[in-house]
Amino acid sequence: MASLDEFSREQVILSALRATGRVAVSDLSARFGVSSVTVRKDLDALERRSLLRRVRGGAVSLGASDEGSFEARFTDSRDRKQAIARAAAAAVRDGDVIAIDSSTTAFYLAQELVERRGLVVVTNGLRLATLLMEQSSARVLVLGGVLRRSAGSLVGPIGDVLSSRGRIARGFFGLVGLSAAHGLMDVSAEEAQTKHVMAAACDEVHGLFDSTKIAGFGLHPFAAADRVTGLWTDDEAPAAFVADWQERGVAVHTAPFRHRTADVVPLTPHRG
């Protein structure tokens, strides 16, 4: 393998952990062409960011009880997520009051909104709040809670912090799975609890997800199916899935993700 910088080595390590659940220092040293000392430093740095757990001779993943760190998920299906974000951004106008959660697809959405004027954004995502603080003029309201380090989010029981403070026009939420029976779901109970409070304050609830999530397994619902206004995914979503949600009156938008032009990716809407 050609010489890789620290960031690139970390991405390879995280990818290997997702695939096999375990990596060895000796294997990584040979793969990268670097010393064992360098690999151990990489693993130690990832452990400090709660991205893996160090064990003798290497490291193991943190397990399937979590959807994975923000950093690990950020590059997964990047083209799909960016296309979905560009499409969903068309639903946001200058001056809107919106909610955006801490998911990676929502972060890509926030990147598309930095030029919007007069936005008010409610979020539990620390990275997203920092992005908007540094690159936009949006007024950002960050919900309180307990820091969930791997996701870079604030989660937990936040009570009625959003009640009686006006309505949020629309909320955009990433998800791990969804179904007509349980609605939009997350794998983390704490994340779902916070998303539920955010979604309850929104006039419109929109789910953002790449088509690989359609078969995903979610444990904790945060928005019932009858509360969902729109679904934003890529154009590999099965026709049967699209038709099922259309019949329920939910607008399903599928964005082509293979385009590589500088133009805005066109939207292919499916509406009930």
N, C-alpha and C positions, 0 to 999 in steps of 0.2 A: 504494500500500500504506500502511495506517495506520502511524503511528510505532511502531517496535519497539524494545524494549530490547536491550542487548548480547547477552544469552543467546538471545533469539529470533532476532536477526540471525545468530548463529552457527549455529543449527539450520537456518535457510534456506540458508546457505552450504554446510553439509555435505550437505544434501539435494540441492542443485544439483550438487555435485561427484559424488555417487553417480549422478545421472542423466546427466550430460554429461561428467564427468571434468575440466572446466575452468571457471573463472569469471573474469570481467574486472572490474576495479575500476570502470570507467565504468558498466558495466551494473548492478552492485550499488548504486552510488551513486544512480543514477536510480531503481532499484527501491525502495530504502529511503527515499529523500528525505533523505539525509545527505551530508556532504562526502566527497570522495575520501580525505581525511586520516583520517576516522573508519573508512572501509572498510579502509584499509591497516592501521590499528591492530587491527581485528578479525582480519584475515588474519595479521598478525604474531603475535597472541596464539594463534591456532589452530596456527600452525607451531611455536611454542614447545612446544606440547603434542603435537607429532608427529601432528597431524590432517590436515595438508596440506603441500604444498611450494610456497613462493612462487616465482613467475617474473615476468619483466618484464610489467607491466600487469595482473597478477592472481595466480592460483594454480591448481595442478593437484592431482588426487588422488594418493594414494601408490601407486595401482596395484592390480591384482587379485591380487597375490601374497599379500595379507593380507586377512583377513575384515573389516577396518575397525576403527576405534577403538571403545573401550567407549562413549564418549559418543555417537558416531554411531549405534551399534547399540542403545543403551539405549531410544530412543524408537520404534524400528522395531517394528511389530506389538505395541505395548505392551499393548493389551487382551488379545490372545491370551496373551502371556507371563504377565500377571498372573493370568489364569484358570487357566493351567497350573500356576503356582506355588501358587495356593490349593488346587488339587486334590492336588498332590504333597505338600503340607504335611500332609495327613491321614495320610500313611504314616510320619510322624515322631512319636515319643512322648517324653514327659519322660524324661530320663536316657539317651537314645540316644547312641551314638557314631557319627557320620556324617562323610562327606566331601562337600564341595561345591566345585566348581571355580570358575573366575573368569569364567564366562560371564554374560551379562546376565540370562538366564532364571533362572540359579542365584541371582543377586543378588536378584531378585524373590522367590525361594523363601526366602532368608534373611530378608527383610523379614517374611514370614509366620511366622517361627519365633522372633521376638524374645521372645515371652512364654513359650516353653517353658522348663521348669526342668531344671537338671542336665545340659544338653546338653554334649557334647564334639564340637567341630567341627574337622576337619582341612581346610585349604584352601590354595590357592596364590594366592588373590585378595586383593589388598591392600585394595580398596574394601570387599569383603565382610567382611574381618577388622576393618576400622575400624568398619563398621556394627554388628557384633556387640559390639565393645568398648564402643561408646558407648551402645547401646540394649538390650543383653541381659546376662544373667548367665552366658552360655555360657563354657566353657573353650575357648579358641581356640588351635589349634596351626598355625602358619604354616610351610609348607615353604620351605626355602631355594632358592636358584637365582639366575639372572640376571634383573634387572628388565626386563620387556617393557613399555615405557612405554605404547604405544598401548592395550594390553589391561589395564594395571594388574595384571599377574600376574608371578609368579616362575616361571621355566621353566628347562629344561635338565636335564643329568644329575644327579639327586639321589641316585643309588645306592640302597642298601638302607635308607634312613632310616626306613622304616615296617616293615621286617621284624622279627620277633621282639619286637614291642611290643604284641601283642594284635591281634585282628581288629576291623575297622570294620564295623558292622552293615550299613550301606547307603551307597552313594555316588550322588550326583546330578551328572550331567554334561551340559553343553550340547554341541551338535555342529553341524557344518556339513553333513554328509550321513550317510546310513546305508544299509546293504544287507545282505542275508543272506550275501553272499559275504565282505564285509570288515568287517561289524559297524559300530560307531560310529566316525566319522571326523572329523578336524579338518583345516583347511587349513594350519595352522602345524606344522612338524615339531617344534619345541621344545615347543609347547603339548601336542601329542599324546604326546610322550615323558613329560612330567610327568603327564598324565592316565592314561597306561598304568600308571605306578607306583602312583598313587592307586587306580585300579580294581582292580589285582591284590591290594590289601590289603583289599578289600571283600567281604563275604559276598554282598551283593546289589549289582547294578549297574543304575542307572536312567538312561535318557536323557530329557532335557528339551528339547523343540523345538516350535516352531510348525509348522503343516502345510506352510508354504512350503519348509521344509528337506527335505521328503520327496524332492523332485526336485533337491536340492542336490548339488554336486560336492565331495567330500572327497578329499584326497590321502593322508592319513596315518591309518591305523587306530589306535585306542587301546584298544578292547575288542572281542573277537571276538563274533560273534552268539550263540554258545553260552554266553557269559558274561553275557548280558543278561537281567535278571530282569523289568524293566518298562520300558515306554515311555509317556511322558506328553506328549500333544499336544492340539490343539484339535479341535473337532468337524467341521472341514472336511477331515480326513484321509480319503482315498479308502477305500471299503469294501474294495477289493482289497488295499490295503496292510495294513489292519487284519487281514484274514483270513489273509494270508500269514504275519504274525508270530504270530498266534494258533496256527496250525498248528505252529509251532515251539515252542510252549509258553510264549511270552512274553505276559505280561499287557499289553494296550494300553488305556490310559485316555484318553478324549477329553473335554475340558472345554468346555462352551459358553462362548463368549467375548463374546456380544452382550448378556448380562445386565448391567444397570446398577444393580441394587438393592444395598442395604447388606448383604444377607444373604450368607452363604457360597455361592459358586457351586456348584451340585450337580455331582456327578461321574457321568459316564456310562461305566461300565466295560465293556470287552470283554475277556473272558478265554478263554484256550484251555482 
